[in-house]
Amino acid sequence: APPPASGGTFFSSNPARMLPAGSQQPRMLAGLPYVQDRDAILVAQRVHARKLVSQLNSTPMDQVEERVAMMKELFGDMDPASPPWIEHGFHIDFGCYTSIGSDVYMNSNCTILDCGRVRIGSRCLFATNVQLLGATHPVHYELRNGTKGPEMGAEVTIGDDCWLGSGALILGGVTIGKGCVVGAGSVVTKSIPPFSVVAGNPARVLRTLAEHATPEEIAAHTVPGLADVAP
């Protein structure tokens, strides 16, 4: 279990400001308005995640066992036999609401806001500065009320075998189907069907891929002498 929240963070640790007993977590995960920094449970989870992420980002990449141990504690679910390879500069809100499949790579400075559940499939590739943004605020300024108003969570799902280009932004409520490619700098505001190539702001489908590569495509991408690289 995460440790109790401590002082010295952006998040409230003053018991006088806390909401009555009972976590706001069910409201957050259901996409309902909630107030995060008045809930001791959510504050503790987020502070705990900050500490783990700081350790992860400061641990050399070649200290694999140490990094895997940190990720096992950070994420809600992952494959310890094939853990994600996450470059430095990573950020995540909670971690415990994110699940990651096998053989996933995240390049530097990726961000996950998992105020809704985030699910990342197996064999996914994230380029630099990819952001999964499962958090939102009221549109009207009176409802936002600066840092005092409520916010809402939203789920993000990335299917197996997806490639997200550098700077891609995936908004809350979006599901990206299996085998998709998201172009660099794209802003994905709506769900994408499987085997789609999308790009733009907002992202739109440019083409649909076949479910299986052709023999010609396989031959063109085969590296001689490396049988395990071939599809």
C-alpha positions in Angstrom: 0.0 0.0 0.0 1.2 3.5 -0.7 2.5 5.5 2.3 0.5 8.3 3.8 0.8 11.7 2.1 3.5 13.9 3.3 4.0 17.6 3.3 6.0 19.6 0.8 4.0 18.7 -2.3 1.4 20.5 -4.4 -1.2 18.2 -3.0 -2.9 18.8 0.3 -1.8 17.0 3.4 -3.8 19.1 5.8 -6.4 16.9 7.5 -8.6 20.0 8.0 -9.0 20.3 4.2 -9.9 16.7 3.6 -13.3 15.5 2.5 -15.3 13.2 4.8 -14.2 9.5 5.0 -14.7 7.6 1.8 -12.5 8.0 -1.3 -13.3 10.0 -4.4 -11.7 7.2 -6.4 -15.0 5.6 -7.6 -16.1 8.9 -8.9 -12.8 9.6 -10.7 -12.7 6.2 -12.3 -16.4 6.5 -13.4 -15.7 9.8 -15.2 -17.7 11.9 -12.7 -16.6 15.2 -11.2 -14.3 14.8 -8.2 -11.9 16.8 -6.2 -8.5 15.1 -6.0 -6.5 17.1 -3.5 -9.2 16.9 -0.8 -9.1 13.1 -0.8 -6.4 11.5 1.4 -6.3 8.2 -0.5 -5.8 9.8 -3.9 -3.3 12.3 -2.5 -1.3 9.4 -1.0 -1.4 7.4 -4.3 -0.2 10.4 -6.3 2.6 11.3 -3.9 3.8 7.7 -3.9 3.8 7.7 -7.7 5.8 10.9 -7.8 8.5 9.3 -5.6 8.7 6.2 -7.8 8.8 8.1 -11.0 11.6 10.3 -9.6 13.6 7.2 -8.7 12.9 5.6 -12.1 14.0 8.7 -14.0 17.2 8.9 -12.0 18.2 5.2 -12.2 20.6 4.4 -15.1 19.0 2.4 -17.9 21.5 -0.5 -17.4 20.2 -1.1 -13.9 17.5 -3.3 -15.3 16.5 -5.2 -12.2 16.2 -2.1 -10.1 14.1 -0.4 -12.7 11.8 -3.4 -13.1 11.2 -3.5 -9.4 10.2 0.1 -9.4 7.8 -0.4 -12.3 6.2 -3.4 -10.7 5.4 -1.2 -7.7 4.3 1.7 -9.9 2.0 0.2 -12.4 -1.3 -1.5 -11.8 -0.4 -4.4 -14.0 2.6 -5.3 -16.2 4.5 -8.4 -17.5 7.6 -8.8 -15.3 8.9 -11.3 -17.7 8.8 -8.8 -20.6 8.6 -5.4 -18.8 8.3 -2.1 -20.6 11.5 -0.2 -21.6 10.9 3.4 -20.5 13.4 6.1 -21.3 14.1 8.9 -18.9 11.8 11.9 -18.6 8.7 9.7 -18.0 5.7 11.1 -16.1 2.6 9.5 -14.7 -0.1 10.7 -12.3 -1.0 7.6 -10.4 0.5 4.5 -12.1 -1.7 2.1 -10.2 -4.5 2.8 -12.7 -2.3 1.9 -15.7 -1.8 -1.5 -17.2 0.9 -2.3 -19.7 1.3 -5.4 -21.9 4.5 -7.2 -22.9 7.3 -5.8 -25.0 6.4 -2.1 -24.9 8.9 0.7 -25.6 8.4 4.3 -24.5 11.0 6.9 -25.7 11.9 9.9 -23.7 9.5 12.3 -22.1 6.3 10.3 -22.4 3.4 11.4 -20.1 0.4 9.4 -18.9 -2.4 11.1 -16.9 -4.3 8.1 -15.6 -7.2 9.8 -13.8 -9.2 7.2 -15.8 -7.9 3.7 -16.4 -5.2 3.5 -19.1 -4.6 0.3 -20.9 -1.6 -0.2 -23.2 -1.4 -3.4 -25.2 1.6 -5.6 -26.1 4.3 -4.7 -28.6 3.4 -1.0 -28.6 6.0 1.6 -29.5 5.8 5.2 -28.2 8.1 7.8 -29.8 9.3 10.9 -27.8 6.9 13.2 -26.1 3.8 11.0 -26.5 1.0 11.9 -24.1 -2.0 9.9 -23.0 -4.3 12.4 -21.4 -7.0 10.8 -19.3 -8.0 13.9 -17.4 -10.2 16.9 -18.2 -11.8 20.0 -16.5 -15.1 21.8 -16.8 -15.3 24.0 -19.9 -16.9 27.0 -18.1 -14.5 29.1 -16.1 -16.9 29.4 -13.2 -17.0 25.6 -12.9 -13.2 25.2 -13.3 -12.6 27.8 -10.5 -8.9 27.7 -10.9 -7.4 24.9 -8.8 -10.4 24.7 -6.6 -13.0 23.3 -9.0 -13.6 19.6 -9.8 -12.0 17.6 -12.6 -13.0 14.4 -14.4 -11.1 11.3 -15.5 -11.5 9.4 -18.8 -10.2 6.1 -19.9 -7.6 5.7 -22.7 -7.0 2.3 -24.4 -4.2 1.6 -26.8 -4.5 -1.8 -28.6 -1.8 -4.3 -29.3 0.9 -3.6 -31.9 0.4 0.2 -32.1 3.0 2.8 -33.0 2.5 6.3 -31.7 4.7 9.0 -33.4 6.6 11.7 -31.7 4.4 14.3 -29.9 1.1 12.4 -30.5 -1.6 13.4 -28.0 -4.3 10.9 -27.2 -7.2 12.5 -25.4 -9.4 10.9 -22.7 -12.2 8.6 -23.9 -10.2 7.4 -26.9 -9.6 3.8 -27.9 -7.0 3.1 -30.5 -7.5 -0.3 -32.1 -4.9 -3.0 -32.7 -2.1 -2.4 -35.2 -2.6 1.4 -35.7 -0.1 4.0 -36.6 -0.5 7.6 -35.2 1.5 10.2 -37.1 3.9 12.6 -35.3 2.2 15.6 -33.8 -1.3 14.2 -34.1 -4.1 15.0 -31.7 -6.5 12.0 -31.4 -9.9 13.1 -30.2 -12.0 10.1 -31.3 -11.6 6.4 -31.2 -9.7 4.8 -34.1 -10.6 1.4 -35.7 -7.9 -1.3 -35.9 -5.2 -1.3 -38.6 -5.6 2.5 -39.3 -2.9 5.0 -40.2 -4.0 8.4 -38.8 -2.5 11.9 -38.7 -3.5 15.5 -38.2 -5.2 17.8 -35.7 -7.7 16.4 -35.2 -6.4 13.1 -36.4 -8.2 11.4 -39.3 -7.8 8.1 -41.0 -5.4 8.3 -44.0 -5.4 4.6 -44.9 -6.4 1.2 -43.6 -3.7 -1.5 -43.4 -4.2 -5.2 -44.2 -4.3 -7.4 -41.1 -1.3 -9.3 -42.3 1.9 -8.2 -44.1 2.3 -9.4 -47.7 5.2 -11.7 -48.6 6.8 -8.8 -50.4 6.6 -6.5 -47.4 8.1 -9.3 -45.2 11.0 -9.8 -47.6 11.7 -6.1 -47.8 11.9 -5.8 -44.0 13.8 -9.0 -43.2 17.3 -8.5 -41.7 19.7 -11.3 -43.0 21.1 -13.5 -40.3 18.5 -12.4 -37.7 15.7 -15.0 -37.8 14.1 -13.7 -34.6 13.5 -10.3 -36.2 11.4 -11.6 -39.1 7.6 -11.5 -38.6 
